[in-house]
Amino acid sequence: MHGFWLLIPFLLIRFLLLAALNREAVTRAAHFAPMQGKERIAYYVYQISNSIICLYLILCRVQVDFSWRFSLGLFLYVLGLYFCGMAVMSFSAPDGNGMNRSGVYKFSRNPMYMAYFICFTGMTLLVRSLILLAAVAVFQVSAHWIVLAEERWCVKQFGADYERYMREVRRYL
């Protein structure tokens, strides 16, 4: 099976489910907070590594067997899809102020980024690619810089509410 097929459920959840739940949420999800300094570089690295992950999966094949790598990869892939779906559902229903604090956002300020990492790590194990693993690692490090910019923007946007949320809920897990 081509690795490309792993992207289909991910993209359906990430974009079509979000659009079906709340079209305005698609615009919010596409918004990147203003970047400064090294964050601008991280943004480009994030976009490039995201593209590499998607394009490289087209070249890969899933090695179906019942080894520990395959089993762990399948588990992480499905878990990542599940968390992505949960994050998308929560993201599509912000509170009256426009903040997301319900659902998985009660446990993580950035559940979508966590879901992407878990899902991409599962994909990496399923196709057994060190190149893909490196791209996922670069993706995750660059995503952290984007998260920092987003959190700074959220503090400006939501003020004390977001600062309180930051104290109560972890950045990732």
Secondary structure by P-SEA (a helix, b strand, c coil): ccccccaaaaaaaacaaaaaacaaaaaaaacccccccaaaaaaaaaaaaaaaaaaaaaabbbbccccaaaaaaaaaaaaaaaaaaaaaaaaaccccccccccccccccccaaaaaaaaaaaaaaaaaccaaaaaaaaaaaaaaaaaaaaaaaaaaaaccaaaaaaaacccccc
